[in-house]
Amino acid sequence: MTTEWSELLDRLLALQSIDSKIRRLDQVLTRAPGEVSQREAAMASIDEKIKKVADRTRLLRAQILLRENELKTHEKKIEKLQEQAAELKTNKEYIASRSEIANVRGECDRLQNEVLKILEVVEQADAKIKELEGDRKHESDRIDQLKAEMASKLEDVKKDRDALASTRPAAMEDIPKEQLELYERARKARGTAMAALEGAYCSGCGEPQTRNDMYAVQNRTRLVLCRGCNRILYQP
Ligand SMILES: [Zn+2]
């Protein structure tokens, strides 16, 4: 059993070496698009902010227009009152007309002040939009750059990965079904199927092993699964 298990362990370690290389390449393949989608999400959030600010400035501009129309009406009214003033007969009528003109002028001043204040806010919002558009361009340039880099790099990585994957069936050929199942179960659950024993501990999860198991791993007498993570243990 000892020699048999020792040979089987070597086969499992060979398979594990292939699988860990495949895993590293898979990480490269999935991480790169991850950064792109992260930046695309950042860009979408910038777009949303730009839209919000733009919507607000549109409302503010409408309010300015409203006040400007009101101002025009008031100015016409003042002109009319001034024309009428020339034909007034009594002092009382004249005083009443002057007071009315003063009222309308006061209203015009108020509207003009409001327009200035709103314009100030609109200018700030326009500056904010410009700033956000700068951020957006930065993200979009980086996405283009990443995509270009990825296209050429990932092609090579994928080729390497597929080449490695094609060597798996041969590596699995002489491993009995039962052990292969234990191996695959740990690989699917943990990412890696095997873990080195470090002293009394599993290097995969840190779980301490019994003295018996430790000896078995060190002397390659039987298959030992870590009691914490179910990885197949080996002595490095
Ligand atoms: Zn473990």
Residues whose N, C-alpha, C, O or C-beta is under 5 A from the ligand:
A	BS01	ZN	C202 G204 C205 G206 E207 C226 G228 C229 N230
